[in-house]
């Protein structure tokens, strides 16, 4: 997926706004970040999932989804 495709998908959700967090574009609903672009590197996008959701996504698509270490991975 391209950065523009990621952005388009994120912004297609109702009431989503784009902002900046830690020098990266982020996407928020009701002021809460649910996704960001360019983290952990410029080739990645990050989406906020529960631990259970992470496990399902990583198992189903390990070439596309990875869990991050630290706070973003929890």
Secondary structure, DSSP 8 states (H G I E B T S, - for coil): --HHHHHHHHHTSTTEEEEEETTEEEEEETTEEEEEES-SSTT-EEE---HHHHHHHHHH-TTT----SSGGG-
